[in-house]
Amino acid sequence: MKNNTFPLLKLPMYLASLSIILLAATLAGAQASHPLANPNAGAGNIIVQTRFGGPIFGFDIDPNGTEGLLAEGQSQPDGSVLAAIETFDQRTGQILKVITQTQTADDYVALGIFGDSTGLIEREHPLGLFNVQRTFALLNPISGRFTGRWAPPIDSNHLISQVRRADVGGNVAVYATDSALHPNPVAFGSNIAANTFSAVYSVTDRDFNFEVPPIVALDAVTNQIVMGHATLSQFIVPPQIGILDLSSGNFTKFQGHGLGQINGLAVDSTDGVVCTTTSFDAAVQFFDLATRTGTSQNLPGATESVFAGQHIEFDPVNKLFLIAQPFSSTASSGSSIQVYDIHGNFVESVDGLNFPGEFAVIPTHIALHPGQRSGFIDGPDTNVTNIQSFTY
């Protein structure tokens, strides 16, 4: 009969060996990549350079096509501005077409691509000191010519600061600041291509209308604008998240997590999840919009506020939130994009980028092509004359 017991002298050696095996298995599990991670994630080698070498004033890519759109403006020695709207090939980075070009005092801003490949362009035409006429033209499709106007129902005192498309459907959330002596910022919804609008609602809550504008996104399922902003306080406290119902005008809010200003915000409309980033603790938060409960965690490797995340974009195909981080906490230098799933699990870092931070004239923007798990972001030139591809 076999004796299956271990000799007493061999037991410690066996336990030590078992411990090593279990530790190795634990480390292997900890180092295993997230199931949604892309082994080829990183900075791409496609650089889009403006045709005339001027700084970029807004860009976007067609999430279902092969082209992109940008505006550039280059100051000239005579005081005029060489301003142009250009399209580019996402696959090569080459400028395909100059849609329009002027050399006056006017400027263009590319506000984005919406709906079925409709580009939205803002034209700023100075009429005098502190008097600028702003009009909005449509490119439908972006590879063609100007086909109409977008006419938001606001007066000349209101300046549109954000036009944010929903992750599903063709509608957008719009936020406009007010340059009047007694400012009255407003928010509303729109379908860009159809030139239709919801009612316009004043943003009167003091937690959302002081200093910088809130960050906004559209929940397409509930038809609500979600806003993120700092709490009006003399102390560094958790921020606020507001909900504006575009059907009724009802506005409610709840306290967020993290500390300081909300720098970035994006919504997963289908699953009712909102993701935010906060300034003081370099953290990222995830909330269930139905229950208004959530969690907060530091971005990977972030130990101080310099590593705070900024703009957030949501990929509705792969269910991923992408967070722009101007000062990388996962690379030795440069910038990164930190990627999370909708449950708040860290997926991967896209390192090797270099984009300007929150103080650029046009804030850092992530433009995605979800079907290809690729996109473009500002940089690497710090003068903002180009954009760079990446994969995630």
C-alpha positions as CSV (number, residue, x, y, z in Angstrom):
1,M,0.0,0.0,0.0
2,K,1.4,3.4,-1.0
3,N,2.0,6.0,1.6
4,N,0.7,9.3,0.2
5,T,1.9,11.4,3.1
6,F,4.9,13.7,2.6
7,P,8.0,13.1,4.7
8,L,8.2,15.7,7.4
9,L,11.6,17.0,6.2
10,K,10.3,17.5,2.6
11,L,7.1,19.4,3.6
12,P,8.7,22.9,4.0
13,M,10.4,22.5,0.6
14,Y,7.1,21.5,-0.9
15,L,5.3,24.5,0.6
16,A,8.0,26.8,-0.6
17,S,7.7,25.5,-4.1
18,L,4.0,25.8,-4.0
19,S,4.2,29.4,-2.8
20,I,6.5,30.2,-5.8
21,I,4.1,28.6,-8.2
22,L,1.1,30.5,-6.7
23,L,3.0,33.8,-6.7
24,A,4.0,33.3,-10.3
25,A,0.4,32.6,-11.3
26,T,-0.8,35.7,-9.4
27,L,1.8,37.9,-11.1
28,A,0.9,36.5,-14.5
29,G,-2.7,37.2,-13.9
30,A,-2.0,40.7,-12.7
31,Q,0.1,41.4,-15.8
32,A,-2.4,39.9,-18.2
33,S,-3.8,42.5,-20.5
34,H,-7.5,43.5,-20.3
35,P,-9.6,41.5,-22.8
36,L,-10.4,44.7,-24.7
37,A,-6.8,45.9,-24.9
38,N,-5.2,46.3,-28.3
39,P,-1.6,44.9,-28.4
40,N,-0.9,47.4,-31.2
41,A,-2.1,50.5,-29.2
42,G,0.1,53.5,-29.5
43,A,1.0,56.6,-31.5
44,G,0.7,56.3,-35.2
45,N,3.0,57.5,-38.0
46,I,0.3,59.5,-39.9
47,I,0.8,63.2,-39.4
48,V,-1.7,65.7,-41.0
49,Q,0.1,69.0,-41.7
50,T,-1.9,72.1,-42.6
51,R,-1.6,73.2,-46.2
52,F,-0.3,76.7,-45.5
53,G,1.5,76.0,-42.2
54,G,-0.9,77.8,-39.9
55,P,-2.2,76.7,-36.6
56,I,-5.3,74.4,-36.5
57,F,-8.5,75.9,-35.3
58,G,-10.6,72.8,-34.9
59,F,-10.6,69.4,-36.6
60,D,-12.6,66.2,-36.8
61,I,-12.7,63.0,-38.7
62,D,-15.6,61.1,-40.3
63,P,-16.2,58.2,-37.9
64,N,-17.8,56.2,-40.8
65,G,-15.6,57.3,-43.7
66,T,-12.1,58.0,-44.8
67,E,-11.8,61.8,-44.7
68,G,-11.2,64.4,-42.1
69,L,-11.8,68.2,-41.8
70,L,-9.7,71.0,-40.3
71,A,-9.5,74.8,-40.2
72,E,-6.3,76.8,-40.2
73,G,-5.4,80.4,-39.8
74,Q,-2.0,82.0,-40.4
75,S,-1.4,85.7,-39.6
76,Q,0.2,87.6,-42.4
77,P,2.8,90.5,-42.3
78,D,0.1,93.0,-43.5
79,G,-2.2,92.1,-40.6
80,S,-4.6,89.9,-42.5
81,V,-5.2,86.3,-41.8
82,L,-4.8,83.5,-44.4
83,A,-7.7,81.3,-43.3
84,A,-8.7,78.0,-44.9
85,I,-10.9,75.0,-44.6
86,E,-9.3,71.8,-45.7
87,T,-10.1,68.1,-46.0
88,F,-7.6,65.3,-45.5
89,D,-7.2,61.5,-46.0
90,Q,-7.3,59.6,-42.7
91,R,-5.2,56.8,-44.3
92,T,-2.3,58.9,-45.6
93,G,-2.6,62.3,-43.8
94,Q,-2.5,64.1,-47.1
95,I,-4.5,67.3,-47.6
96,L,-7.1,66.4,-50.2
97,K,-8.9,69.7,-50.9
98,V,-8.9,73.3,-49.9
99,I,-12.7,73.9,-49.6
100,T,-12.2,77.7,-49.2
101,Q,-9.4,80.1,-48.6
102,T,-9.5,83.8,-47.7
103,Q,-7.0,86.5,-46.8
104,T,-8.9,89.1,-44.9
105,A,-9.5,89.7,-41.2
106,D,-11.8,86.7,-41.0
107,D,-11.2,83.4,-39.2
108,Y,-12.7,79.9,-39.6
109,V,-13.3,77.3,-36.9
110,A,-14.1,73.7,-37.7
111,L,-16.7,72.7,-35.1
112,G,-16.9,69.0,-36.2
113,I,-18.5,66.4,-38.4
114,F,-22.1,65.5,-37.5
115,G,-24.8,63.1,-38.7
116,D,-24.2,61.8,-42.1
117,S,-20.8,63.4,-42.9
118,T,-22.0,67.0,-42.4
119,G,-19.2,69.4,-41.5
120,L,-20.0,72.5,-39.4
121,I,-17.8,75.6,-39.9
122,E,-17.9,78.8,-37.9
123,R,-16.8,82.0,-39.7
124,E,-15.8,85.0,-37.6
125,H,-16.1,88.3,-39.5
126,P,-14.9,91.4,-37.5
127,L,-17.1,94.4,-37.9
128,G,-15.2,96.6,-35.4
129,L,-13.5,96.5,-32.1
130,F,-15.2,93.8,-29.9
131,N,-17.8,93.4,-32.6
132,V,-17.6,90.1,-34.5
133,Q,-20.3,88.6,-36.7
134,R,-20.4,84.8,-36.4
135,T,-22.1,82.7,-39.0
136,F,-22.2,78.9,-39.4
137,A,-21.9,77.1,-42.7
138,L,-22.6,73.4,-43.6
139,L,-20.5,71.1,-45.7
140,N,-22.7,68.2,-46.8
141,P,-20.8,66.1,-47.6
142,I,-17.5,67.4,-46.2
143,S,-15.7,66.6,-49.5
144,G,-18.0,68.9,-51.4
145,R,-18.9,72.6,-51.0
146,F,-20.9,74.7,-48.7
147,T,-24.5,73.7,-48.9
148,G,-26.4,75.7,-46.3
149,R,-26.4,77.5,-43.0
150,W,-26.9,76.4,-39.4
151,A,-28.8,79.1,-37.6
152,P,-28.8,78.6,-33.8
153,P,-31.6,80.6,-32.1
154,I,-29.3,82.9,-30.0
155,D,-28.4,86.6,-30.2
156,S,-25.0,88.1,-31.0
157,N,-24.0,88.3,-27.4
158,H,-23.9,84.6,-27.1
159,L,-20.8,82.8,-28.1
160,I,-21.0,79.0,-28.8
161,S,-18.3,77.3,-26.8
162,Q,-19.3,73.7,-27.3
163,V,-21.1,71.6,-29.9
164,R,-21.0,68.0,-28.8
165,R,-22.4,65.1,-30.8
166,A,-24.2,62.2,-29.2
167,D,-22.6,58.8,-29.3
168,V,-25.7,57.5,-31.1
169,G,-28.1,59.3,-33.5
170,G,-27.5,62.6,-35.2
171,N,-28.3,65.2,-32.5
172,V,-25.9,67.4,-30.6
173,A,-25.7,69.3,-27.3
174,V,-24.8,73.0,-27.6
175,Y,-23.6,75.4,-24.9
176,A,-23.3,79.1,-25.4
177,T,-21.7,81.7,-23.1
178,D,-22.9,85.3,-22.9
179,S,-20.7,88.4,-23.3
180,A,-23.4,90.8,-21.9
181,L,-22.9,92.8,-18.7
182,H,-25.3,90.4,-16.9
183,P,-24.4,87.1,-18.5
184,N,-27.1,84.5,-19.2
185,P,-25.4,81.3,-20.6
186,V,-27.7,78.9,-22.5
187,A,-27.9,75.3,-23.6
188,F,-30.0,73.6,-26.2
189,G,-30.1,70.6,-28.5
190,S,-29.9,70.6,-32.3
191,N,-29.8,68.4,-35.4
192,I,-27.0,70.0,-37.4
193,A,-27.8,68.7,-40.8
194,A,-31.6,69.4,-40.5
195,N,-31.0,72.9,-38.9
196,T,-33.5,72.1,-36.2
197,F,-33.4,73.0,-32.5
198,S,-34.9,72.3,-29.1
199,A,-36.0,75.1,-26.9
200,V,-33.2,77.2,-25.6
201,Y,-32.7,77.0,-21.8
202,S,-30.9,79.5,-19.5
203,V,-28.3,78.0,-17.2
204,T,-29.0,79.8,-14.0
205,D,-27.6,77.4,-11.4
206,R,-24.5,79.1,-9.9
207,D,-22.6,75.8,-9.8
208,F,-22.7,75.8,-13.6
209,N,-22.4,79.4,-14.8
210,F,-19.4,80.9,-13.0
211,E,-15.9,81.2,-14.5
212,V,-15.2,78.6,-17.2
213,P,-18.2,76.9,-19.0
214,P,-19.3,73.5,-17.9
215,I,-18.3,70.5,-20.0
216,V,-21.3,69.1,-21.8
217,A,-22.4,65.9,-23.5
218,L,-25.7,64.6,-24.9
219,D,-27.5,61.5,-23.6
220,A,-29.3,60.6,-26.8
221,V,-31.6,58.0,-25.1
222,T,-33.1,60.3,-22.5
223,N,-32.7,63.5,-24.6
224,Q,-30.8,65.2,-21.7
225,I,-27.7,67.4,-21.7
226,V,-25.2,66.2,-19.0
227,M,-23.0,69.0,-17.6
228,G,-19.9,68.8,-15.4
229,H,-18.5,71.7,-13.4
230,A,-16.7,72.7,-10.2
231,T,-18.8,73.5,-7.1
232,L,-19.0,77.2,-6.3
233,S,-16.9,77.1,-3.1
234,Q,-13.8,78.7,-1.6
235,F,-12.5,75.3,-0.9
236,I,-11.4,72.4,-3.1
237,V,-14.4,70.1,-2.9
238,P,-16.1,67.5,-5.1
239,P,-17.6,68.9,-8.4
240,Q,-21.2,68.9,-9.6
241,I,-23.0,67.1,-12.4
242,G,-26.1,68.6,-13.8
243,I,-28.9,67.1,-16.0
244,L,-30.9,69.4,-18.3
245,D,-34.0,67.7,-19.8
246,L,-34.4,69.1,-23.3
247,S,-38.1,68.1,-23.5
248,S,-39.2,69.8,-20.3
249,G,-36.4,72.2,-19.3
250,N,-36.2,70.5,-15.9
251,F,-32.7,70.9,-14.4
252,T,-31.4,68.7,-11.6
253,K,-27.9,68.1,-10.2
254,F,-26.0,65.8,-8.0
255,Q,-22.6,65.8,-6.4
256,G,-19.8,64.2,-8.3
257,H,-16.7,62.4,-7.0
258,G,-13.0,63.5,-7.1
259,L,-11.9,67.0,-6.3
260,G,-11.8,70.3,-8.2
261,Q,-13.0,71.2,-11.7
262,I,-14.4,68.6,-14.1
263,N,-12.1,68.8,-17.1
264,G,-13.7,66.1,-19.3
265,L,-17.0,64.4,-19.6
266,A,-18.5,61.8,-22.0
267,V,-21.7,59.8,-22.0
268,D,-22.5,56.2,-23.0
269,S,-26.2,56.8,-23.8
270,T,-27.1,53.1,-24.3
271,D,-25.8,52.0,-20.9
272,G,-26.5,55.2,-19.0
273,V,-22.9,55.7,-17.9
274,V,-21.1,59.1,-17.6
275,C,-17.3,59.3,-17.3
276,T,-15.6,62.5,-15.9
277,T,-12.1,63.6,-15.0
278,T,-11.2,66.0,-12.2
279,S,-8.4,68.5,-12.0
280,F,-7.1,68.5,-8.4
281,D,-6.6,64.7,-7.8
282,A,-5.9,63.6,-11.4
283,A,-8.8,61.1,-11.1
284,V,-11.4,59.5,-13.4
285,Q,-15.0,58.8,-12.3
286,F,-17.8,56.6,-13.6
287,F,-21.5,57.1,-12.7
288,D,-24.7,55.3,-13.3
289,L,-27.0,58.1,-14.5
290,A,-30.1,56.2,-13.4
291,T,-29.0,55.9,-9.8
292,R,-26.6,58.8,-9.8
293,T,-24.0,56.8,-7.9
294,G,-20.4,56.3,-9.0
295,T,-16.8,55.7,-8.1
296,S,-13.5,57.5,-8.5
297,Q,-10.0,56.3,-9.0
298,N,-6.6,58.0,-9.9
299,L,-5.5,57.7,-13.5
300,P,-2.8,55.0,-13.8
301,G,0.4,56.2,-12.1
302,A,-1.0,59.6,-11.4
303,T,0.3,61.0,-8.1
304,E,-0.4,64.7,-8.5
305,S,-2.7,67.2,-10.3
306,V,-0.2,67.8,-13.2
307,F,-1.3,64.3,-14.5
308,A,-5.0,65.3,-14.6
309,G,-7.0,64.1,-17.6
310,Q,-8.7,66.5,-20.0
311,H,-11.0,65.8,-22.9
312,I,-12.9,62.5,-22.9
313,E,-14.3,60.7,-26.0
314,F,-16.6,57.7,-26.0
315,D,-16.3,54.8,-28.5
316,P,-19.8,53.3,-28.8
317,V,-18.7,50.4,-30.9
318,N,-16.1,49.0,-28.5
319,K,-17.6,50.5,-25.4
320,L,-14.5,52.4,-24.4
321,F,-13.8,55.8,-22.8
322,L,-10.6,57.5,-24.1
323,I,-9.1,60.2,-21.8
324,A,-6.6,62.8,-23.1
325,Q,-3.7,63.2,-20.6
326,P,-1.4,66.1,-21.6
327,F,1.3,65.1,-19.1
328,S,1.6,61.3,-19.2
329,S,1.7,59.3,-16.0
330,T,2.4,56.1,-17.8
331,A,5.3,57.2,-20.1
332,S,8.6,58.9,-19.3
333,S,7.6,62.0,-21.3
334,G,5.0,63.4,-23.6
335,S,1.3,62.8,-23.5
336,S,-1.0,59.8,-23.4
337,I,-4.5,58.6,-23.9
338,Q,-5.8,56.4,-21.0
339,V,-8.5,53.9,-22.0
340,Y,-11.2,52.5,-19.8
341,D,-14.2,50.3,-20.3
342,I,-17.7,51.3,-19.2
343,H,-17.4,49.5,-15.9
344,G,-14.4,51.6,-14.8
345,N,-11.7,49.0,-15.6
346,F,-8.4,50.3,-16.9
347,V,-7.8,48.8,-20.4
348,E,-4.6,50.3,-21.8
349,S,-2.4,53.4,-22.3
350,V,-1.8,55.0,-25.7
351,D,1.7,56.5,-25.1
352,G,4.1,58.3,-27.4
353,L,1.9,61.3,-28.1
354,N,2.5,65.0,-27.6
355,F,-0.4,67.4,-27.5
356,P,-0.9,70.8,-25.8
357,G,-2.8,71.1,-22.6
358,E,-5.9,72.9,-21.4
359,F,-4.5,76.4,-22.1
360,A,-4.4,76.0,-25.9
361,V,-6.7,78.4,-27.9
362,I,-8.7,75.4,-29.1
363,P,-8.8,72.7,-26.4
364,T,-7.3,69.2,-27.1
365,H,-9.7,67.0,-29.0
366,I,-9.8,63.3,-29.6
367,A,-11.4,62.3,-32.9
368,L,-12.3,58.6,-33.3
369,H,-13.0,56.1,-36.0
370,P,-14.5,53.3,-33.7
371,G,-14.8,50.7,-36.4
372,Q,-11.0,50.8,-36.9
373,R,-10.0,51.5,-33.3
374,S,-8.1,54.5,-34.6
375,G,-8.2,58.2,-34.3
376,F,-6.4,61.5,-34.4
377,I,-5.3,64.0,-31.7
378,D,-3.5,67.3,-31.6
379,G,0.3,67.3,-32.0
380,P,3.1,66.5,-32.1
381,D,4.0,70.1,-33.1
382,T,3.5,72.3,-30.0
383,N,2.5,75.2,-32.3
384,V,-0.6,73.1,-33.2
385,T,0.0,73.0,-36.9
386,N,-0.6,69.3,-37.2
387,I,-2.5,66.3,-35.8
388,Q,-1.3,62.8,-35.2
389,S,-2.9,59.4,-35.7
390,F,-3.1,56.7,-33.0
391,T,-4.5,53.2,-32.5
392,Y,-6.2,51.9,-29.3
